[in-house]
Amino acid sequence: MKILKEIATNLEKGNSLAVKELCRRALLLSLPCEKILNQGLIKGMEAVGLKFKKNEIFIPEVLIAARAMKAGLDILRPHLSPATGKKRKKIILGSVKGDLHDIGKKIVGMMLEKEGYEIIDLGIDVSTETFIKAIKKERPHMVGMSALLTTTMIYMREVIEAVKRAKLRDKVKIIVGGAPVTQAFADEIKADGYASNAAEAVDLVTNLLKHQA
């Protein structure tokens, strides 16, 4: 549909005002909120992520696109109704120490909320100590860590090792994601799972937690 393509295109360009207005217009046209999210915002952000991986664009352009994504999410959020009839499982999300991006994490969090999970978002630049304190306090079923930079994703290993030292590793699943993160890296740091995009993250969480009480 033309308006969804326009949302994706303007997001790639980082045009926040246009993305916001187009999302409003799409809702007025009675398009399903999930369709606007998946075929408009997420499709546009996936294109940005691909360009970033190919070194066709750099961090400033990614952050500008992320702001446009946030503008669209702000319009859609009130219209995304969570799934009902499920026992809510708790998931902690955070961008690791030194990493100031959070758009991918927010998308994942919003999609998981829609599936009925309880999301505790620790935000950006989250230290190892903060992750450990949150795990002890909230007793989540899962922790999801995100990173946009190769220089910050190394802290994922530090967090996992700290969780082990705190004797909490057998009590919580840990998944990782973000532009520079790979399955090989996730295996190396002994994470429970890796997802390359938000839709994969939802499937991963569902599969990892389906047998947990």
MDAnalysis code that builds the backbone (N, CA, C; Angstrom):
import MDAnalysis as mda
import numpy as np

u = mda.Universe.empty(639, n_residues=213, atom_resindex=np.repeat(np.arange(213), 3), trajectory=True)
u.add_TopologyAttr("name", ["N", "CA", "C"] * 213)
u.add_TopologyAttr("resid", np.arange(1, 214))
u.add_TopologyAttr("resname", ["MET", "LYS", "ILE", "LEU", "LYS", "GLU", "ILE", "ALA", "THR", "ASN", "LEU", "GLU", "LYS", "GLY", "ASN", "SER", "LEU", "ALA", "VAL", "LYS", "GLU", "LEU", "CYS", "ARG", "ARG", "ALA", "LEU", "LEU", "LEU", "SER", "LEU", "PRO", "CYS", "GLU", "LYS", "ILE", "LEU", "ASN", "GLN", "GLY", "LEU", "ILE", "LYS", "GLY", "MET", "GLU", "ALA", "VAL", "GLY", "LEU", "LYS", "PHE", "LYS", "LYS", "ASN", "GLU", "ILE", "PHE", "ILE", "PRO", "GLU", "VAL", "LEU", "ILE", "ALA", "ALA", "ARG", "ALA", "MET", "LYS", "ALA", "GLY", "LEU", "ASP", "ILE", "LEU", "ARG", "PRO", "HIS", "LEU", "SER", "PRO", "ALA", "THR", "GLY", "LYS", "LYS", "ARG", "LYS", "LYS", "ILE", "ILE", "LEU", "GLY", "SER", "VAL", "LYS", "GLY", "ASP", "LEU", "HIS", "ASP", "ILE", "GLY", "LYS", "LYS", "ILE", "VAL", "GLY", "MET", "MET", "LEU", "GLU", "LYS", "GLU", "GLY", "TYR", "GLU", "ILE", "ILE", "ASP", "LEU", "GLY", "ILE", "ASP", "VAL", "SER", "THR", "GLU", "THR", "PHE", "ILE", "LYS", "ALA", "ILE", "LYS", "LYS", "GLU", "ARG", "PRO", "HIS", "MET", "VAL", "GLY", "MET", "SER", "ALA", "LEU", "LEU", "THR", "THR", "THR", "MET", "ILE", "TYR", "MET", "ARG", "GLU", "VAL", "ILE", "GLU", "ALA", "VAL", "LYS", "ARG", "ALA", "LYS", "LEU", "ARG", "ASP", "LYS", "VAL", "LYS", "ILE", "ILE", "VAL", "GLY", "GLY", "ALA", "PRO", "VAL", "THR", "GLN", "ALA", "PHE", "ALA", "ASP", "GLU", "ILE", "LYS", "ALA", "ASP", "GLY", "TYR", "ALA", "SER", "ASN", "ALA", "ALA", "GLU", "ALA", "VAL", "ASP", "LEU", "VAL", "THR", "ASN", "LEU", "LEU", "LYS", "HIS", "GLN", "ALA"])
u.atoms.positions = np.array([
    [0.852, -1.201, 0.000],
    [0.000, 0.000, 0.000],
    [0.888, 1.251, 0.000],
    [0.485, 2.239, -0.771],
    [1.327, 3.413, -0.994],
    [1.730, 4.125, 0.304],
    [0.786, 4.308, 1.213],
    [1.093, 5.064, 2.426],
    [2.128, 4.347, 3.297],
    [2.117, 3.012, 3.284],
    [3.096, 2.252, 4.066],
    [4.489, 2.408, 3.465],
    [4.552, 2.419, 2.131],
    [5.843, 2.658, 1.458],
    [6.367, 4.048, 1.770],
    [5.439, 5.014, 1.825],
    [5.836, 6.395, 2.141],
    [6.381, 6.491, 3.560],
    [5.759, 5.770, 4.484],
    [6.258, 5.757, 5.869],
    [7.672, 5.205, 5.905],
    [7.881, 4.058, 5.243],
    [9.208, 3.426, 5.226],
    [10.247, 4.338, 4.581],
    [9.891, 4.958, 3.460],
    [10.823, 5.832, 2.732],
    [11.200, 7.056, 3.559],
    [10.209, 7.678, 4.174],
    [10.493, 8.877, 4.976],
    [11.270, 8.533, 6.238],
    [11.043, 7.344, 6.767],
    [11.831, 6.914, 7.926],
    [13.297, 6.763, 7.525],
    [13.538, 6.129, 6.380],
    [14.920, 5.986, 5.878],
    [15.592, 7.347, 5.745],
    [14.828, 8.348, 5.324],
    [15.370, 9.700, 5.142],
    [15.513, 10.443, 6.463],
    [14.901, 9.889, 7.518],
    [14.970, 10.543, 8.827],
    [14.009, 11.706, 8.969],
    [12.939, 11.705, 8.178],
    [11.962, 12.799, 8.213],
    [10.904, 12.523, 9.287],
    [11.184, 12.946, 10.502],
    [10.306, 12.651, 11.649],
    [8.898, 13.209, 11.481],
    [8.790, 14.467, 11.016],
    [7.478, 15.096, 10.879],
    [6.616, 14.349, 9.879],
    [7.216, 13.950, 8.766],
    [6.465, 13.227, 7.737],
    [6.021, 11.854, 8.253],
    [6.911, 11.157, 8.961],
    [6.578, 9.835, 9.501],
    [5.413, 9.951, 10.481],
    [5.476, 10.950, 11.329],
    [4.424, 11.163, 12.327],
    [3.075, 11.408, 11.650],
    [3.063, 12.302, 10.661],
    [1.834, 12.656, 9.964],
    [1.296, 11.475, 9.162],
    [2.186, 10.726, 8.519],
    [1.760, 9.573, 7.727],
    [1.176, 8.470, 8.611],
    [1.745, 8.276, 9.793],
    [1.197, 7.286, 10.727],
    [-0.199, 7.700, 11.181],
    [-0.383, 8.985, 11.451],
    [-1.709, 9.489, 11.836],
    [-2.718, 9.235, 10.705],
    [-2.265, 9.548, 9.473],
    [-3.144, 9.391, 8.322],
    [-3.507, 7.920, 8.099],
    [-2.515, 7.043, 8.286],
    [-2.757, 5.605, 8.105],
    [-3.795, 5.097, 9.117],
    [-3.718, 5.592, 10.345],
    [-4.706, 5.209, 11.362],
    [-6.105, 5.716, 10.987],
    [-6.164, 6.931, 10.440],
    [-7.447, 7.490, 10.011],
    [-8.049, 6.697, 8.858],
    [-7.184, 6.043, 8.074],
    [-7.642, 5.196, 6.975],
    [-8.054, 3.804, 7.476],
    [-7.999, 3.638, 8.800],
    [-8.373, 2.372, 9.459],
    [-7.453, 1.205, 9.112],
    [-6.199, 1.523, 8.800],
    [-5.224, 0.445, 8.602],
    [-4.890, -0.161, 9.960],
    [-4.756, -1.488, 10.046],
    [-4.393, -2.107, 11.327],
    [-3.063, -1.569, 11.839],
    [-3.026, -1.278, 13.126],
    [-1.821, -0.708, 13.731],
    [-0.600, -1.595, 13.500],
    [-0.802, -2.926, 13.627],
    [0.306, -3.864, 13.437],
    [0.860, -3.786, 12.022],
    [-0.022, -3.541, 11.051],
    [0.405, -3.439, 9.650],
    [1.244, -2.181, 9.441],
    [0.826, -1.086, 10.060],
    [1.589, 0.170, 9.962],
    [2.971, -0.018, 10.588],
    [2.981, -0.701, 11.730],
    [4.246, -0.956, 12.428],
    [5.164, -1.830, 11.585],
    [4.651, -2.981, 11.137],
    [5.493, -3.969, 10.462],
    [5.877, -3.574, 9.044],
    [4.894, -3.083, 8.269],
    [5.158, -2.810, 6.854],
    [5.587, -1.372, 6.584],
    [5.464, -0.531, 7.609],
    [5.901, 0.858, 7.466],
    [7.159, 1.132, 8.260],
    [7.002, 1.229, 9.587],
    [8.129, 1.615, 10.443],
    [9.259, 0.580, 10.459],
    [8.902, -0.671, 10.734],
    [9.954, -1.689, 10.861],
    [10.631, -1.942, 9.521],
    [9.856, -1.945, 8.437],
    [10.448, -2.141, 7.113],
    [11.454, -1.036, 6.805],
    [11.096, 0.193, 7.154],
    [12.014, 1.310, 6.934],
    [13.271, 1.190, 7.773],
    [13.102, 0.792, 9.038],
    [14.257, 0.674, 9.928],
    [15.139, -0.501, 9.538],
    [14.543, -1.564, 9.014],
    [15.344, -2.701, 8.546],
    [16.222, -2.282, 7.363],
    [15.679, -1.437, 6.491],
    [16.462, -0.927, 5.359],
    [17.638, -0.083, 5.852],
    [17.373, 0.716, 6.895],
    [18.443, 1.527, 7.494],
    [19.523, 0.618, 8.082],
    [19.090, -0.433, 8.798],
    [20.038, -1.376, 9.392],
    [20.897, -2.062, 8.352],
    [20.297, -2.416, 7.219],
    [21.036, -3.072, 6.139],
    [22.086, -2.135, 5.549],
    [21.701, -0.876, 5.345],
    [22.655, 0.105, 4.817],
    [23.813, 0.321, 5.790],
    [23.478, 0.316, 7.091],
    [24.518, 0.495, 8.117],
    [25.510, -0.666, 8.083],
    [25.001, -1.887, 7.956],
    [25.876, -3.060, 7.910],
    [26.782, -3.036, 6.680],
    [26.287, -2.446, 5.572],
    [27.060, -2.383, 4.328],
    [27.972, -1.151, 4.282],
    [27.974, -0.395, 5.400],
    [28.763, 0.847, 5.475],
    [28.339, 1.893, 4.442],
    [27.064, 1.850, 4.052],
    [26.545, 2.860, 3.128],
    [26.099, 4.104, 3.883],
    [25.759, 3.929, 5.158],
    [25.456, 5.051, 6.048],
    [26.172, 4.804, 7.377],
    [26.191, 5.832, 8.230],
    [26.939, 5.723, 9.483],
    [26.055, 6.119, 10.676],
    [26.636, 6.083, 11.863],
    [25.865, 6.282, 13.097],
    [24.970, 7.528, 13.068],
    [25.454, 8.690, 12.623],
    [24.562, 9.867, 12.643],
    [23.277, 9.646, 11.853],
    [23.386, 9.017, 10.664],
    [22.197, 8.754, 9.848],
    [21.266, 7.745, 10.526],
    [21.864, 6.748, 11.187],
    [21.055, 5.760, 11.903],
    [20.272, 6.434, 13.021],
    [20.920, 7.321, 13.745],
    [20.265, 8.004, 14.867],
    [19.157, 8.938, 14.394],
    [19.358, 9.568, 13.241],
    [18.312, 10.439, 12.676],
    [17.098, 9.597, 12.281],
    [17.362, 8.430, 11.660],
    [16.273, 7.515, 11.302],
    [15.577, 7.000, 12.557],
    [16.368, 6.745, 13.600],
    [15.808, 6.248, 14.866],
    [14.856, 7.270, 15.475],
    [15.195, 8.549, 15.361],
    [14.298, 9.599, 15.869],
    [12.968, 9.595, 15.103],
    [13.066, 9.379, 13.789],
    [11.848, 9.301, 12.975],
    [11.020, 8.083, 13.378],
    [11.711, 6.978, 13.666],
    [11.024, 5.766, 14.107],
    [10.292, 6.032, 15.418],
    [10.956, 6.698, 16.343],
    [10.349, 7.007, 17.642],
    [9.113, 7.884, 17.466],
    [9.182, 8.823, 16.529],
    [8.036, 9.698, 16.276],
    [6.830, 8.876, 15.832],
    [7.085, 7.893, 14.976],
    [5.995, 7.021, 14.532],
    [5.491, 6.126, 15.645],
    [6.407, 5.578, 16.431],
    [6.013, 4.707, 17.550],
    [5.136, 5.449, 18.549],
    [5.454, 6.718, 18.785],
    [4.663, 7.515, 19.729],
    [3.201, 7.629, 19.272],
    [3.001, 7.665, 17.960],
    [1.637, 7.741, 17.427],
    [0.933, 6.389, 17.552],
    [1.666, 5.307, 17.307],
    [1.049, 3.975, 17.281],
    [0.829, 3.352, 18.659],
    [1.704, 3.674, 19.596],
    [1.691, 2.977, 20.885],
    [0.293, 2.909, 21.534],
    [-0.464, 4.001, 21.618],
    [-1.771, 3.918, 22.287],
    [-2.762, 2.987, 21.583],
    [-2.480, 2.646, 20.335],
    [-3.416, 1.837, 19.555],
    [-3.019, 0.365, 19.503],
    [-1.883, 0.022, 20.089],
    [-1.456, -1.374, 20.119],
    [-1.968, -2.016, 21.391],
    [-2.949, -2.889, 21.280],
    [-3.514, -3.505, 22.478],
    [-2.838, -4.833, 22.762],
    [-2.408, -5.062, 24.013],
    [-1.722, -6.305, 24.365],
    [-2.638, -7.515, 24.274],
    [-2.009, -8.667, 24.065],
    [-2.762, -9.925, 24.030],
    [-3.370, -10.190, 25.400],
    [-4.504, -10.852, 25.401],
    [-5.157, -11.146, 26.674],
    [-5.213, -12.647, 26.906],
    [-5.504, -13.007, 28.135],
    [-5.684, -14.411, 28.452],
    [-4.401, -15.185, 28.678],
    [-3.268, -14.498, 28.766],
    [-2.007, -15.185, 29.010],
    [-1.451, -14.777, 30.373],
    [-0.771, -15.715, 30.996],
    [-0.044, -15.358, 32.213],
    [1.159, -14.529, 31.784],
    [1.308, -13.355, 32.356],
    [2.369, -12.450, 31.915],
    [3.733, -12.885, 32.445],
    [4.662, -13.092, 31.527],
    [6.035, -13.402, 31.903],
    [6.861, -12.127, 31.807],
    [7.808, -11.992, 32.722],
    [8.543, -10.734, 32.868],
    [9.868, -10.769, 32.103],
    [10.125, -9.702, 31.352],
    [11.356, -9.591, 30.574],
    [12.010, -8.241, 30.836],
    [13.301, -8.269, 31.169],
    [14.088, -7.044, 31.345],
    [14.845, -6.760, 30.047],
    [14.783, -5.514, 29.579],
    [15.524, -5.100, 28.384],
    [16.455, -3.946, 28.729],
    [17.588, -3.872, 28.045],
    [18.497, -2.752, 28.252],
    [19.570, -2.675, 27.183],
    [19.955, -1.452, 26.821],
    [21.128, -1.240, 25.962],
    [22.351, -1.208, 26.871],
    [23.385, -1.946, 26.510],
    [24.521, -2.155, 27.408],
    [25.338, -0.878, 27.643],
    [26.213, -0.962, 28.628],
    [27.046, 0.161, 29.045],
    [27.748, 0.816, 27.850],
    [27.646, 2.134, 27.788],
    [28.296, 2.895, 26.726],
    [27.458, 3.068, 25.481],
    [26.355, 2.327, 25.388],
    [25.532, 2.384, 24.184],
    [24.321, 3.271, 24.424],
    [24.178, 4.315, 23.626],
    [23.143, 5.314, 23.843],
    [21.967, 5.162, 22.882],
    [21.910, 4.059, 22.146],
    [20.793, 3.853, 21.220],
    [19.766, 2.945, 21.873],
    [18.513, 3.114, 21.491],
    [17.506, 2.226, 22.078],
    [16.308, 1.967, 21.179],
    [16.393, 2.385, 19.913],
    [15.210, 2.260, 19.069],
    [14.861, 0.800, 18.794],
    [15.875, -0.028, 18.505],
    [15.604, -1.443, 18.256],
    [15.024, -2.114, 19.477],
    [15.581, -1.779, 20.625],
    [15.110, -2.325, 21.900],
    [13.664, -1.920, 22.158],
    [13.331, -0.694, 21.842],
    [11.963, -0.214, 22.062],
    [10.968, -0.937, 21.154],
    [11.384, -1.187, 19.922],
    [10.506, -1.912, 18.995],
    [10.242, -3.314, 19.543],
    [11.317, -3.987, 19.956],
    [11.184, -5.337, 20.514],
    [10.269, -5.311, 21.736],
    [10.500, -4.341, 22.621],
    [9.692, -4.232, 23.831],
    [8.223, -4.024, 23.525],
    [7.941, -3.176, 22.563],
    [6.553, -2.887, 22.218],
    [5.876, -4.121, 21.617],
    [6.602, -4.849, 20.760],
    [6.032, -6.047, 20.150],
    [5.815, -7.154, 21.186],
    [6.720, -7.247, 22.147],
    [6.562, -8.248, 23.209],
    [5.406, -7.892, 24.136],
    [5.251, -6.599, 24.416],
    [4.101, -6.156, 25.226],
    [2.799, -6.541, 24.551],
    [2.747, -6.378, 23.239],
    [1.550, -6.730, 22.490],
    [1.246, -8.228, 22.610],
    [2.298, -9.033, 22.759],
    [2.121, -10.480, 22.901],
    [1.777, -10.885, 24.337],
    [1.730, -9.896, 25.236],
    [1.292, -10.176, 26.594],
    [2.398, -10.278, 27.631],
    [3.637, -10.006, 27.237],
    [4.745, -10.059, 28.204],
    [4.822, -8.755, 28.995],
    [5.302, -8.845, 30.215],
    [5.543, -7.652, 31.035],
    [6.972, -7.199, 30.783],
    [7.131, -5.979, 30.309],
    [8.449, -5.476, 29.922],
    [8.951, -4.447, 30.935],
    [10.180, -4.661, 31.391],
    [10.861, -3.684, 32.246],
    [12.059, -3.175, 31.454],
    [11.961, -1.934, 30.979],
    [13.006, -1.356, 30.126],
    [13.953, -0.524, 30.983],
    [15.194, -0.981, 31.093],
    [16.192, -0.274, 31.903],
    [16.791, 0.917, 31.169],
    [16.479, 1.054, 29.884],
    [16.961, 2.209, 29.130],
    [18.291, 1.980, 28.441],
    [19.079, 3.046, 28.354],
    [20.361, 3.005, 27.644],
    [21.527, 3.074, 28.641],
    [22.735, 2.742, 28.130],
    [23.957, 2.856, 28.935],
    [23.799, 2.129, 30.281],
    [23.297, 0.893, 30.218],
    [22.985, 0.144, 31.441],
    [24.229, -0.620, 31.912],
    [24.656, -0.336, 33.118],
    [25.853, -0.981, 33.666],
    [25.563, -2.422, 34.066],
    [26.632, -3.185, 34.219],
    [26.506, -4.571, 34.682],
    [25.801, -4.623, 36.021],
    [26.184, -3.716, 36.927],
    [25.598, -3.684, 38.264],
    [24.088, -3.440, 38.216],
    [23.661, -2.572, 37.290],
    [22.235, -2.277, 37.159],
    [21.474, -3.504, 36.671],
    [22.046, -4.221, 35.710],
    [21.406, -5.455, 35.245],
    [21.250, -6.448, 36.406],
    [22.319, -6.623, 37.183],
    [22.286, -7.595, 38.289],
    [21.251, -7.190, 39.336],
    [21.240, -5.915, 39.704],
    [20.260, -5.430, 40.695],
    [18.833, -5.661, 40.205],
    [18.609, -5.385, 38.911],
    [17.263, -5.549, 38.354],
    [16.841, -7.011, 38.344],
    [17.780, -7.908, 38.023],
    [17.460, -9.341, 38.018],
    [17.093, -9.806, 39.424],
    [17.876, -9.368, 40.418],
    [17.597, -9.755, 41.802],
    [16.258, -9.209, 42.281],
    [15.958, -7.978, 41.900],
    [14.734, -7.330, 42.363],
    [13.494, -7.853, 41.630],
    [13.581, -7.965, 40.308],
    [12.387, -8.259, 39.498],
    [12.163, -9.750, 39.249],
    [13.230, -10.556, 39.399],
    [13.133, -11.999, 39.120],
    [12.479, -12.273, 37.762],
    [13.075, -11.756, 36.690],
    [12.478, -11.915, 35.361],
    [12.696, -13.323, 34.805],
    [11.900, -13.665, 33.812],
    [12.106, -14.917, 33.092],
    [13.257, -14.778, 32.087],
    [13.469, -13.535, 31.625],
    [14.460, -13.316, 30.576],
    [15.054, -11.916, 30.658],
    [16.311, -11.806, 30.180],
    [16.981, -10.511, 30.007],
    [17.379, -10.383, 28.544],
    [17.053, -9.247, 27.940],
    [17.454, -8.979, 26.565],
    [18.407, -7.797, 26.525],
    [19.590, -8.000, 25.937],
    [20.585, -6.926, 25.834],
    [20.756, -6.499, 24.382],
    [20.892, -5.190, 24.191],
    [21.022, -4.635, 22.848],
    [22.273, -3.770, 22.750],
    [22.871, -3.735, 21.546],
    [24.027, -2.864, 21.288],
    [24.040, -2.470, 19.819],
    [24.431, -1.244, 19.553],
    [24.540, -0.768, 18.169],
    [25.990, -0.752, 17.693],
    [26.929, -0.743, 18.627],
    [28.339, -0.577, 18.275],
    [29.172, -1.799, 18.656],
    [30.202, -2.071, 17.864],
    [31.114, -3.174, 18.192],
    [31.876, -2.875, 19.475],
    [32.067, -1.593, 19.762],
    [32.814, -1.209, 20.968],
    [32.000, -1.387, 22.242],
    [30.669, -1.466, 22.114],
    [29.843, -1.633, 23.315],
    [29.317, -3.058, 23.468],
    [29.232, -3.798, 22.372],
    [28.639, -5.140, 22.493],
    [29.503, -6.074, 23.346],
    [30.770, -5.721, 23.539],
    [31.646, -6.552, 24.374],
    [31.144, -6.628, 25.815],
    [30.359, -5.620, 26.234],
    [29.846, -5.622, 27.610],
    [28.782, -6.703, 27.833],
    [28.253, -7.230, 26.736],
    [27.283, -8.325, 26.876],
    [27.937, -9.518, 27.570],
    [29.171, -9.800, 27.189],
    [29.911, -10.903, 27.815],
    [30.099, -10.628, 29.304],
    [30.432, -9.374, 29.624],
    [30.663, -8.983, 31.020],
    [29.407, -9.192, 31.867],
    [28.253, -8.831, 31.303],
    [26.995, -8.995, 32.036],
    [26.705, -10.476, 32.279],
    [26.872, -11.296, 31.247],
    [26.601, -12.739, 31.386],
    [27.517, -13.358, 32.441],
    [28.782, -12.966, 32.428],
    [29.718, -13.503, 33.425],
    [29.339, -13.045, 34.834],
    [28.874, -11.798, 34.951],
    [28.453, -11.286, 36.261],
    [27.204, -12.015, 36.761],
    [26.296, -12.337, 35.847],
    [25.093, -13.088, 36.215],
    [25.486, -14.471, 36.742],
    [26.490, -15.073, 36.111],
    [26.990, -16.374, 36.585],
    [27.584, -16.245, 37.980],
    [28.419, -15.219, 38.174],
    [29.064, -15.033, 39.482],
    [28.033, -14.805, 40.578],
    [26.925, -14.170, 40.221],
    [25.867, -13.894, 41.197],
    [24.967, -15.117, 41.421],
    [25.328, -16.235, 40.745],
    [24.562, -17.492, 40.869],
    [23.099, -17.315, 40.436],
    [22.910, -16.525, 39.379],
    [21.565, -16.269, 38.858],
    [21.369, -16.844, 37.451],
    [22.452, -17.395, 36.884],
    [22.400, -17.779, 35.469],
    [21.365, -18.855, 35.170],
    [21.164, -19.772, 36.117],
    [20.189, -20.848, 35.874],
    [18.757, -20.395, 36.131],
    [18.602, -19.131, 36.569],
    [17.265, -18.622, 36.885],
    [16.700, -17.719, 35.789],
    [17.537, -17.360, 34.801],
    [17.092, -16.398, 33.788],
    [17.711, -16.717, 32.426],
    [16.896, -16.594, 31.381],
    [17.395, -16.725, 30.013],
    [17.963, -15.372, 29.580],
    [19.004, -15.395, 28.749],
    [19.614, -14.149, 28.271],
    [19.700, -14.185, 26.751],
    [19.133, -13.151, 26.107],
    [19.216, -13.046, 24.653],
    [19.883, -11.726, 24.276],
    [20.450, -11.688, 23.075],
    [21.185, -10.504, 22.626],
    [20.787, -10.145, 21.199],
    [21.003, -8.870, 20.848],
    [20.709, -8.412, 19.499],
    [21.278, -7.028, 19.260],
    [21.150, -6.551, 18.025],
    [21.698, -5.259, 17.641],
    [22.511, -5.396, 16.364],
    [22.729, -4.292, 15.679],
    [23.349, -4.308, 14.353],
    [24.662, -5.098, 14.253],
    [25.614, -4.940, 15.183],
    [26.892, -5.644, 15.016],
    [26.888, -7.065, 15.576],
    [25.837, -7.431, 16.293],
    [25.801, -8.726, 16.982],
    [25.462, -9.836, 15.989],
    [26.090, -10.993, 16.148],
    [25.857, -12.144, 15.272],
    [25.549, -13.388, 16.108],
    [25.076, -14.422, 15.433],
    [24.834, -15.684, 16.117],
    [26.137, -16.242, 16.686],
    [27.220, -16.082, 15.912],
    [28.527, -16.589, 16.370],
    [28.955, -15.902, 17.662],
    [28.730, -14.584, 17.744],
    [29.091, -13.852, 18.958],
    [28.215, -14.295, 20.127],
    [26.920, -14.474, 19.861],
    [26.002, -14.932, 20.908],
    [26.439, -16.292, 21.444],
    [26.845, -17.184, 20.552],
    [27.326, -18.507, 20.970],
    [28.606, -18.384, 21.797],
    [29.482, -17.498, 21.356],
    [30.778, -17.316, 22.024],
    [30.615, -16.840, 23.465],
    [29.652, -15.934, 23.692],
    [29.473, -15.395, 25.049],
    [28.459, -16.220, 25.854],
    [27.981, -17.309, 25.217],
    [27.060, -18.253, 25.878],
    [25.714, -17.613, 26.245],
    [25.210, -16.790, 25.312],
    [23.837, -16.290, 25.453],
    [22.884, -17.428, 25.085],
    [21.650, -17.323, 25.533],
    [20.663, -18.366, 25.220],
    [20.071, -18.203, 23.834],
    [20.217, -17.009, 23.257],
    [19.645, -16.806, 21.932],
    [20.041, -15.474, 21.329],
    [19.854, -15.378, 20.011],
    [20.166, -14.162, 19.248],
    [19.074, -13.951, 18.212],
    [18.681, -12.702, 18.015],
    [17.712, -12.362, 16.975],
    [18.239, -11.177, 16.173],
    [18.058, -11.248, 14.863],
    [18.578, -10.187, 13.998],
    [17.579, -9.062, 13.786],
    [16.309, -9.290, 14.167],
    [15.311, -8.230, 14.040],
    [14.200, -8.452, 15.061],
    [13.272, -7.501, 15.123],
    [12.244, -7.530, 16.168],
    [11.307, -8.728, 16.035],
    [10.917, -9.062, 14.804],
    [10.004, -10.193, 14.614],
    [10.661, -11.495, 15.065],
    [11.946, -11.663, 14.730],
    [12.693, -12.847, 15.168],
    [12.800, -12.886, 16.685],
    [12.960, -11.707, 17.286],
    [13.090, -11.636, 18.749],
    [11.830, -12.149, 19.430],
    [10.667, -11.799, 18.892],
    [9.408, -12.266, 19.477],
    [9.316, -13.793, 19.386],
    [9.665, -14.342, 18.222],
    [9.640, -15.804, 18.050],
    [10.631, -16.483, 18.992],
    [11.816, -15.875, 19.120],
    [12.854, -16.426, 19.988],
    [12.387, -16.471, 21.440],
    [11.825, -15.375, 21.903],
    [11.328, -15.301, 23.281],
    [10.243, -16.356, 23.508],
    [9.316, -16.450, 22.579],
    [8.223, -17.423, 22.701],
    [8.761, -18.845, 22.806],
    [9.721, -19.169, 21.953],
    [10.288, -20.519, 21.959],
    [11.077, -20.815, 23.234],
    [11.830, -19.824, 23.709],
    [12.647, -20.045, 24.901],
    [11.827, -20.128, 26.184],
    [10.697, -19.423, 26.193],
    [9.916, -19.361, 27.432],
    [8.680, -20.254, 27.433],
    [8.434, -20.974, 26.353],
    [7.167, -21.720, 26.272],
    [7.025, -22.803, 27.332],
    [8.149, -23.324, 27.831],
    [8.050, -24.386, 28.845],
    [8.289, -23.872, 30.266],
    [8.511, -22.539, 30.381],
    [8.759, -21.994, 31.720],
    [7.450, -21.605, 32.394],
    [7.401, -21.842, 33.701],
    [6.192, -21.482, 34.461],
    [6.137, -19.993, 34.677],
])
